[in-house]
């Protein structure tokens, strides 16, 4: 039923009643992704509905083939849905073209990947500067911001080092600094400890705790339950659908304590 309106009030049809609410950064509505495989259609996502608020720390978890990577690509504006709508920070990005999606990615999303994706011949400082170069930030400002964010992830003394001169954990810290430098709406981390030993992985996850405490919205994509439990909320995906959505074991244990 449509909501009743006060006399003289017009209904804003640009954002439906079940679209984003105040404080929500990610909203998906009946999100589908279908691939053509010869004469068959394969549904990688089947009507996913999600809401993530500002400063939430969310893990999206699922086995291989569950659809979590497809959902990550849609949330990260790396792909467009076949059906449904997606709002990122209040903007409907469901039907944007590739150039528009690229601009949204640069402005709104900080990516952290399992393989770091650093330029081998560039210093840590230059790697972190890259998103600011792409969006035309003036040289002095981007240098200051890149230095500041490297300091914030405890790499101030390693700014002039290239990736092959850094440990795996340090390279991931550079990648996290690069994700932060544009002050994005969300940090999207895809298996961020996948190439790290367990001790270094724990250090990186502790850094994500710090980033969340500073007010960042974090979406962590993983197939490992112990990594998902670092988050405060776990969304489990199976066969392209949300199987469960609730507090992580970490939060449940804290509530019982």
N, C-alpha and C positions, 0 to 999 in steps of 0.2 A: 504494500500500500504506500502511495506517495505521501510524504510528510505534509501536514497542514502548514500553510504559510500565513503570516500576518498580512492584513490588507496593504496593498501597494508594494509587497515584497516579491521579487522575481527569483525563481529557482535558478541557481548556478549549475548549468548542465555540463560544465567543463570538468568537474570533479564529482562523480556520482557519490551517493550517500555511503556506499561501501568501499570507496576509494580511501586515500590516505587520511588519517586523523592527525591532529596536532601532535608533534613529537615523534612521528613515525618516519624512518629513513627509507626502509624497504617495504613495499607492499606489492604482492603479486595476487592477481585475481584470475582463477581458472586458467592457469598457465599450461599450455601444451607445446611440445616440440615433437614434430613428426618428420621422419626421414623417408625418402623414397628409396627403396632397395629393389631395383628391377621393377617388377609389376606389383610389388608389395609395399605396404606402408608400415613402418615400425615406429611406435610411439615411445620415445625416450622419456617424456614427461606427460602425465595424464591428469591435468586439472589441478595443479599445485596452488594452494593458497597459503601465503605467509605474511606475517607482519613482524617487523623488527624495529624497535624503538631506538632513538638516539642513546648512545652509551651502553647499549646491550653488548654482551659478549656471547656470541652464538656459535655453536659447532654444527655443521651439516655433515652427518655421518652416514655411510652406507657402503656395502661391498661393491666390488667391481661389477659394472653393468647395472647398478641400481638407478642411475640417472643423476647422481650427485654432481658429476663433472659437467653434465649438460646444464643443470640448474646453476652451477657456478658460472658457466659461460654467459648465461642469460643475466644473472645478477651483475656480472662484471661488464655488461654491455659489449661482450665479444661476439654475441650472436643475437638474433631476434626470435621471438616466439612465433610458432605457427598459428596459435590462437591464444586469446587471453590478453591481459594488460599487466604492465609492470610500471610502478612509479618509484623513482629514485629521488629521494630528498624533495618530494612533492612534484616532480616533473614526470609526465607520462612519456616513457622512452620506448614504448612497445613497438612503434612503427617508424622510428627514425632511420635515416639512411646511414651508410657506412661512415661518411664524413661527420655527420652529426653525432653518431655513437663515439667516434674517436675523440671529439671535443668533450663529450660528457665523461669519457674514461679519464682523460687527462685532468679534468677539473674535480671530479667527484670521487674517484676510486684510486686507492693506493694498493698496488698489487705486490704480494710477496709469494714467490714461486719456490718449489722444491729445488730447482736447479739454479737458483740465484739470478740467472739471466743478466749478468754483468758484462760490460765491454772489456775484453781481455787486455787491451792496450791502454785503457783509460785508468786514471787514478780513482781512488775511492771518491774523492771530492768531485771529479768530473762526472762519474757515474751518478752521483746524487743530484748534480745540477741538471741532468738531461731533461727531466720533465719541465723544468722552468725555462730551458732553452726552447723547447717545443711550443710553449705558450707565450713566448715573447717577453718574459720578465727581464728587465734591464740587468746588465752584467753585475753591477755593484750589489744590487739587491739579491740576485740569485746566489752570488758568492757568499754573502752574509748568511742567508737562510740555509744553504747547504752546509756551511761550517757549523752553524748552531745545531742543526739536526744531527750531524755526526757526533758532536759533543754529547748530545742527549742520549745516544746509544753507546757512549763510552768508547768512541773511536777517534777522539780528538788528536791523538798522537799518531794515527795511522792514515791521515787524510791523503798523503802523497804516495801511498803504496798502491800498487796494482794488484788485481785479484790473485795472481799467482804468488804474491808475497804475503798473502793473508791466509789464516786458517779457515776451515769451513764455517765455523761459528762467526768469525769476523766478516766473512763474505756475506753471510745471511744478515748480519747487522747492517752492512752497507745497503743491502736490498731493502731492509726495513726502513732505513733512513731515507732512501729514495722514495719509498711508498709514502712517507710522512711529509715530504718537503712541500707538497702542494696543498697541505692542510685539507685532505679529502674528507668527504662525508663518511666514507667507510674504508676500513682496511680489510682487504680480501686476501686471505692467506691460504694457499693451496698446498697441503702437505708440507708445511714449512720446516719440519724436522726430518723429512724423509731421507736426506743425504747426510745426516749428522749422527754421530755416536750418541748414546743415551745421556751422557753427562752434558755434552754441548747442547743437546736437544732440550734438556731441563733448563739450561741457562737461557735459551731462546724463549721458551715458554714463560719463564719468569719475567723476561722483558715484555712479553705481551701483557702480562698482569700489570706491569708498570704503565704501559700505554693505555690500558683500559682505565686504570685509576686516574689517569690524566684527562679522561673524558672522551677517549676515542671509541667509536663503534667498530667492533671487530667481528668479522665472519670468518670462521675457520673451517676449511673443508678437509676432511680426513676419513680414512677407513679404520683408524686405530682407536679403540674405545678409551685407552688410557690418555691419549692426546685430547680426545673430545672432552674428557672430564675436567680438563683445565678450564673449559668454558663454563659459563653459568647456566646456559640453556642448551639442550641437545635436541636437534631435529633429525630424526632418522628417516632416510629415504629407502624405499624398496619398490622395485618394479615401476618406477616413475611416479610413485605416490608418496605422500607423507604418511609414514607408518606410525610414528609417535612424535610428540613434541612436549617437552617438559624440562624441569630442573635437572642439571647434571648431578652425578653422585657427589661431587664436591659440595654443591649447595645443599643437597638433601642431608648430607652428614653434618654440615654446619648448622642446619635447622634443628637437628636432633641433639646437638651438643648443648 
